[in-house]
């Protein structure tokens, strides 16, 4: 096994992880501040991907496509927060699950009505096509490397906003004591709308960026949503730092597990059996990771003692 190939797979895992972070960060903020279980978060990821694909096809501009993904997902988030989600804050989690599951169906059928059932494709920008030469003779996709940079830059900006700005102070206060900040004069409804729009925009951006790697299709957000929930359980609910660490762990575990486990079983099994057993264990590896973390840290890595 070539170590260069191993490094390339590790970079793929890192790229997958930072994209998962964009999904998980919004999800953990929404749950941490609002106490809301939002199953429709994956639908906002899908909205961002479809908006980007449509705008890129109409204008040929990848930058405009990214702007459209942010705007469309944030707008969709504001609309559903103001009309539906706002009525669920004082309801129990079962009501939240049922209502947001209904939103998944509405978004899926609405997207199918607007764009059809066939997948769309988002072309990578010409400047980010091809590969780039890294040290030690490693050739890696220029676009995937850009995704890592964008994801880490967004993470740094999010950490700065939460730690250094007035909005961030209110978000952190809202996680700890919603009633107190409302009593101090903070418009809690406006804060909730802002947090929901921010989370939606991050999900939409992730969908647009991934749309240039895989096809854009109805239902693409639900598998990513499941992984995002795994991420926030590993990292700790409400922790953005935990979301980043958890996302990178999940990305590396999923990618390297799928690469290494079939090769490991090939040492003592037939190629077909090794591929079958290794692939099956690789698909379970992130859940084994989650179980292991929860055994040691029941509230997640950064969720408190």
BAZALUM-509297 format. One record per residue (C-alpha): residue number from 1; x, y, z; residue in three letters. Coordinates in steps of 0.1 Angstrom, whole numbers, plus 5000, padded with zeros to 4 digits. Layout:
residues N
R   resi     c1     c2     c3   resn
R    NUM      X      Y      Z    ALA
...
END
This chain:
residues 305
R   resi     c1     c2     c3   resn
R      1   5000   5000   5000    UNK
R      2   5014   5034   4989    UNK
R      3   5018   5059   5017    UNK
R      4   5010   5086   4992    UNK
R      5   4976   5070   4986    UNK
R      6   4971   5069   5024    UNK
R      7   4979   5106   5027    UNK
R      8   4955   5114   4998    UNK
R      9   4927   5094   5016    UNK
R     10   4935   5113   5049    UNK
R     11   4931   5146   5030    UNK
R     12   4898   5133   5016    UNK
R     13   4887   5125   5052    UNK
R     14   4897   5160   5063    UNK
R     15   4877   5175   5034    UNK
R     16   4847   5154   5043    UNK
R     17   4851   5164   5079    UNK
R     18   4851   5201   5074    UNK
R     19   4821   5199   5051    UNK
R     20   4803   5179   5079    UNK
R     21   4813   5207   5103    UNK
R     22   4793   5232   5082    UNK
R     23   4762   5211   5087    UNK
R     24   4769   5202   5123    UNK
R     25   4778   5237   5135    UNK
R     26   4744   5251   5125    UNK
R     27   4726   5221   5139    UNK
R     28   4744   5223   5173    UNK
R     29   4738   5260   5175    UNK
R     30   4701   5256   5169    UNK
R     31   4698   5228   5195    UNK
R     32   4720   5245   5220    UNK
R     33   4703   5279   5219    UNK
R     34   4667   5269   5211    UNK
R     35   4666   5234   5224    UNK
R     36   4651   5224   5191    UNK
R     37   4655   5191   5173    UNK
R     38   4655   5201   5136    UNK
R     39   4652   5171   5113    UNK
R     40   4647   5196   5084    UNK
R     41   4683   5208   5085    UNK
R     42   4692   5184   5058    UNK
R     43   4665   5199   5036    UNK
R     44   4682   5233   5039    UNK
R     45   4714   5217   5027    UNK
R     46   4695   5205   4997    UNK
R     47   4680   5239   4991    UNK
R     48   4715   5254   4990    UNK
R     49   4727   5228   4966    UNK
R     50   4698   5233   4942    UNK
R     51   4700   5271   4944    UNK
R     52   4737   5269   4935    UNK
R     53   4731   5245   4906    UNK
R     54   4703   5266   4892    UNK
R     55   4722   5299   4894    UNK
R     56   4755   5284   4881    UNK
R     57   4735   5270   4851    UNK
R     58   4719   5304   4844    UNK
R     59   4750   5326   4849    UNK
R     60   4780   5304   4846    UNK
R     61   4794   5320   4878    UNK
R     62   4804   5297   4907    UNK
R     63   4808   5327   4930    UNK
R     64   4772   5338   4923    UNK
R     65   4761   5302   4928    UNK
R     66   4777   5302   4963    UNK
R     67   4760   5335   4972    UNK
R     68   4727   5321   4960    UNK
R     69   4731   5290   4981    UNK
R     70   4737   5311   5012    UNK
R     71   4708   5335   5005    UNK
R     72   4683   5308   4995    UNK
R     73   4691   5286   5025    UNK
R     74   4690   5315   5049    UNK
R     75   4657   5328   5035    UNK
R     76   4642   5294   5037    UNK
R     77   4654   5291   5073    UNK
R     78   4639   5325   5082    UNK
R     79   4606   5316   5066    UNK
R     80   4601   5282   5083    UNK
R     81   4614   5296   5116    UNK
R     82   4589   5325   5115    UNK
R     83   4559   5304   5103    UNK
R     84   4564   5269   5118    UNK
R     85   4594   5265   5141    UNK
R     86   4585   5294   5163    UNK
R     87   4554   5275   5174    UNK
R     88   4575   5245   5185    UNK
R     89   4599   5260   5211    UNK
R     90   4576   5253   5240    UNK
R     91   4565   5219   5227    UNK
R     92   4581   5186   5236    UNK
R     93   4608   5170   5214    UNK
R     94   4583   5145   5199    UNK
R     95   4562   5174   5184    UNK
R     96   4594   5190   5171    UNK
R     97   4605   5157   5154    UNK
R     98   4571   5152   5138    UNK
R     99   4568   5188   5126    UNK
R    100   4603   5189   5112    UNK
R    101   4599   5155   5096    UNK
R    102   4568   5169   5078    UNK
R    103   4590   5198   5066    UNK
R    104   4614   5172   5050    UNK
R    105   4585   5158   5030    UNK
R    106   4573   5193   5020    UNK
R    107   4608   5204   5009    UNK
R    108   4614   5171   4990    UNK
R    109   4582   5173   4970    UNK
R    110   4585   5210   4965    UNK
R    111   4620   5206   4951    UNK
R    112   4609   5177   4929    UNK
R    113   4581   5199   4916    UNK
R    114   4604   5228   4909    UNK
R    115   4634   5210   4894    UNK
R    116   4622   5176   4885    UNK
R    117   4634   5142   4896    UNK
R    118   4666   5141   4876    UNK
R    119   4698   5151   4893    UNK
R    120   4715   5184   4885    UNK
R    121   4753   5189   4881    UNK
R    122   4773   5219   4893    UNK
R    123   4806   5224   4874    UNK
R    124   4837   5233   4893    UNK
R    125   4853   5267   4886    UNK
R    126   4880   5265   4860    UNK
R    127   4906   5280   4884    UNK
R    128   4900   5251   4908    UNK
R    129   4900   5223   4883    UNK
R    130   4929   5198   4880    UNK
R    131   4954   5189   4907    UNK
R    132   4980   5207   4928    UNK
R    133   5014   5194   4937    UNK
R    134   5020   5190   4974    UNK
R    135   5053   5181   4991    UNK
R    136   5068   5146   4987    UNK
R    137   5053   5141   4953    UNK
R    138   5016   5141   4963    UNK
R    139   4991   5152   4937    UNK
R    140   4958   5163   4951    UNK
R    141   4926   5178   4938    UNK
R    142   4928   5215   4937    UNK
R    143   4890   5218   4944    UNK
R    144   4890   5195   4974    UNK
R    145   4920   5214   4988    UNK
R    146   4900   5246   4984    UNK
R    147   4871   5230   5003    UNK
R    148   4894   5223   5032    UNK
R    149   4906   5259   5032    UNK
R    150   4870   5273   5030    UNK
R    151   4857   5250   5057    UNK
R    152   4886   5259   5081    UNK
R    153   4882   5296   5073    UNK
R    154   4844   5294   5081    UNK
R    155   4852   5276   5113    UNK
R    156   4877   5303   5123    UNK
R    157   4852   5331   5115    UNK
R    158   4824   5313   5134    UNK
R    159   4847   5309   5165    UNK
R    160   4856   5346   5163    UNK
R    161   4820   5357   5160    UNK
R    162   4809   5336   5190    UNK
R    163   4839   5346   5212    UNK
R    164   4844   5383   5202    UNK
R    165   4811   5399   5190    UNK
R    166   4780   5411   5208    UNK
R    167   4759   5386   5188    UNK
R    168   4782   5358   5199    UNK
R    169   4779   5369   5235    UNK
R    170   4741   5367   5232    UNK
R    171   4743   5333   5215    UNK
R    172   4764   5319   5244    UNK
R    173   4742   5335   5269    UNK
R    174   4711   5320   5252    UNK
R    175   4727   5286   5255    UNK
R    176   4731   5290   5293    UNK
R    177   4700   5309   5304    UNK
R    178   4673   5320   5278    UNK
R    179   4650   5334   5304    UNK
R    180   4676   5356   5319    UNK
R    181   4687   5373   5287    UNK
R    182   4651   5378   5277    UNK
R    183   4646   5395   5311    UNK
R    184   4676   5417   5304    UNK
R    185   4659   5431   5273    UNK
R    186   4673   5409   5245    UNK
R    187   4647   5403   5218    UNK
R    188   4648   5365   5221    UNK
R    189   4626   5360   5190    UNK
R    190   4650   5380   5169    UNK
R    191   4680   5361   5183    UNK
R    192   4663   5327   5175    UNK
R    193   4656   5339   5140    UNK
R    194   4693   5350   5135    UNK
R    195   4707   5317   5149    UNK
R    196   4683   5297   5127    UNK
R    197   4692   5317   5096    UNK
R    198   4729   5313   5104    UNK
R    199   4726   5276   5107    UNK
R    200   4706   5273   5075    UNK
R    201   4731   5294   5056    UNK
R    202   4760   5272   5067    UNK
R    203   4740   5241   5057    UNK
R    204   4732   5257   5023    UNK
R    205   4769   5265   5017    UNK
R    206   4779   5230   5025    UNK
R    207   4753   5217   5000    UNK
R    208   4766   5240   4973    UNK
R    209   4803   5231   4978    UNK
R    210   4796   5194   4978    UNK
R    211   4773   5198   4948    UNK
R    212   4804   5202   4926    UNK
R    213   4817   5168   4937    UNK
R    214   4785   5147   4936    UNK
R    215   4752   5152   4918    UNK
R    216   4725   5175   4932    UNK
R    217   4694   5155   4938    UNK
R    218   4662   5153   4959    UNK
R    219   4669   5137   4993    UNK
R    220   4706   5144   4993    UNK
R    221   4705   5160   5027    UNK
R    222   4691   5132   5048    UNK
R    223   4723   5109   5048    UNK
R    224   4744   5140   5057    UNK
R    225   4720   5149   5085    UNK
R    226   4724   5116   5101    UNK
R    227   4762   5120   5101    UNK
R    228   4758   5156   5115    UNK
R    229   4738   5142   5144    UNK
R    230   4766   5117   5150    UNK
R    231   4791   5146   5149    UNK
R    232   4773   5167   5176    UNK
R    233   4768   5137   5198    UNK
R    234   4806   5130   5197    UNK
R    235   4816   5166   5200    UNK
R    236   4790   5176   5226    UNK
R    237   4756   5192   5220    UNK
R    238   4758   5229   5218    UNK
R    239   4796   5231   5214    UNK
R    240   4809   5245   5181    UNK
R    241   4844   5235   5190    UNK
R    242   4831   5200   5196    UNK
R    243   4814   5200   5163    UNK
R    244   4847   5208   5145    UNK
R    245   4866   5181   5164    UNK
R    246   4838   5156   5160    UNK
R    247   4834   5163   5123    UNK
R    248   4871   5158   5116    UNK
R    249   4871   5125   5136    UNK
R    250   4840   5112   5117    UNK
R    251   4854   5123   5083    UNK
R    252   4888   5106   5089    UNK
R    253   4872   5075   5105    UNK
R    254   4847   5070   5076    UNK
R    255   4872   5076   5048    UNK
R    256   4902   5058   5062    UNK
R    257   4880   5030   5075    UNK
R    258   4866   5024   5040    UNK
R    259   4902   5025   5026    UNK
R    260   4921   5004   5052    UNK
R    261   4897   4978   5065    UNK
R    262   4892   4959   5032    UNK
R    263   4930   4959   5027    UNK
R    264   4935   4946   5063    UNK
R    265   4910   4917   5058    UNK
R    266   4926   4909   5024    UNK
R    267   4956   4895   5044    UNK
R    268   4936   4864   5055    UNK
R    269   4904   4864   5034    UNK
R    270   4896   4861   4997    UNK
R    271   4894   4895   4979    UNK
R    272   4856   4893   4976    UNK
R    273   4851   4884   5012    UNK
R    274   4876   4910   5024    UNK
R    275   4859   4937   5004    UNK
R    276   4824   4927   5018    UNK
R    277   4835   4924   5054    UNK
R    278   4858   4954   5054    UNK
R    279   4831   4976   5037    UNK
R    280   4805   4965   5062    UNK
R    281   4828   4973   5092    UNK
R    282   4838   5006   5076    UNK
R    283   4801   5016   5074    UNK
R    284   4798   5009   5111    UNK
R    285   4830   5025   5122    UNK
R    286   4817   5060   5129    UNK
R    287   4789   5045   5151    UNK
R    288   4815   5024   5169    UNK
R    289   4835   5056   5174    UNK
R    290   4804   5074   5188    UNK
R    291   4798   5045   5212    UNK
R    292   4834   5046   5224    UNK
R    293   4833   5083   5230    UNK
R    294   4801   5081   5249    UNK
R    295   4814   5053   5271    UNK
R    296   4842   5077   5283    UNK
R    297   4824   5110   5279    UNK
R    298   4786   5105   5281    UNK
R    299   4780   5142   5272    UNK
R    300   4805   5142   5243    UNK
R    301   4841   5154   5241    UNK
R    302   4832   5191   5248    UNK
R    303   4798   5187   5264    UNK
R    304   4809   5190   5300    UNK
R    305   4818   5164   5326    UNK
END
